[in-house]
Amino acid sequence: MNRRTFLAAAGACSLADVDRLLARGDLKGKLSRADLPTPALLLDLDAFEANVAKMTRFARERNRALRPHGKTHKCPEVAKRLIRAGAVGCCAAKLSEAEAFAKEGVTGLLVTTEVVGRHKIERAVRLASRHKDTIFCVDNAQNARDLNEAAGAGRVKLNVAVDLHLGRTGVMPGEPALELARQIVSLPNLKLAGIQAYAGSASHTTGFEQRTRASREAMGKAVETRRLFEAKGIACPLLTGASTGTYNIDSEIDGVTELQPGSFIFMDVDYNKIGGAAGPVYNDFDNALTVLTTVVSKPSSRFAIVDGGFKAFATDRTFGPAPKNIEGISYRWAGDEHGRVDLASPSAPVEVGARIEFIVPHCDPTVNLYDRIYCLRGDAVEAIWPISARGMSQ
Ligand SMILES: Cc1ncc(COP(=O)(O)O)c(C=O)c1O
């Protein structure tokens, strides 16, 4: 039975039909890019695997641990593949994201935002007691005391989160961080794991030289703080930070023990724009993530309308999606459900029913809009991975 006949027999044309195919397993050769209901989130497996191989090799060669950030993918299957490739674990932005990863067997979790409030602290302690290698972050003494009290006899591992110019969370590096570390080591149910040092403003600095300066300055403060802890007799085995924009900068800094980049697995227009060590386009990693859309209307020869708008792409950037499979066209937002594609000089026909694939403006919040990711080998759908932590922002 060929694919078309199979699909005709299975009646595969809607999400429910795709679900039925999934439940039967054995997707290979039965579903292709052309069959997918749009808008659909796609992963080019060859590009994804190359990105994973490049980053894991990079970290290994520089003797740095790698704990990629799961906020990018929210997908346990991706986390497990990274761990199989050599990562020590997976960062999670929020407690509920970490719980979703833990439920699917992801190990080595590091929750990079503070867990505050009785209810969440109880959940955090439960997670820590079941998954003993989980690390949480704190930036104030009261939160540390609350965690200590809830932890009882069980031990909760904590990183001191330092603020490196983001003006968001984190205690100031240096003496204030030392004071917090002292509090943590004085409490019986807590264990100090190390320092959480994400320099977010450096990550997206445009221009490799400017980015290098910004990241060295920021991470320098974290490294000095680690030295201060150790000079005062407080063991600090972990200094974790870095991003897709700074992995090759921070890994050169003595004292940074672990890298936690996220976007490198997928990439997006935002990261392409920041410039790489070799030129104005950052292309250390391949664009593996796209959203597939369909042309649903062509009101004029000058533009067409696709079925992907604000609900198909995150809109937190000043620029829109970039077309991947057709040149000479550009995208403009046209509402919740639609995008307008201006047809300056299209390299392929753009008629009603045509498929247009876009690199997304910003990968993390775009992934959070989808329940599943279709994994393609060439045009064939090889797997469909649930984005289980999608919407887990608590
Ligand atoms: C705490 C933390 N670490 C690491 C990262 C990874 O950054 P990127 O996706 O830019 O590689 C982020 C991203 O926002 C983050 O918030």
The ligand as an ORCA input file, in Angstrom:
! r2SCAN-3c Opt
* xyz 0 1
  C      18.124     31.381     32.915
  C      18.364     31.148     31.459
  N      19.403     30.392     31.088
  C      19.657     30.119     29.781
  C      18.836     30.626     28.780
  C      19.113     30.186     27.374
  O      19.226     31.182     26.486
  P      19.159     30.951     24.904
  O      17.842     30.369     24.554
  O      19.293     32.347     24.475
  O      20.273     30.064     24.552
  C      17.754     31.441     29.125
  C      16.899     32.040     28.102
  O      16.113     32.937     28.284
  C      17.503     31.701     30.504
  O      16.460     32.449     30.899
*
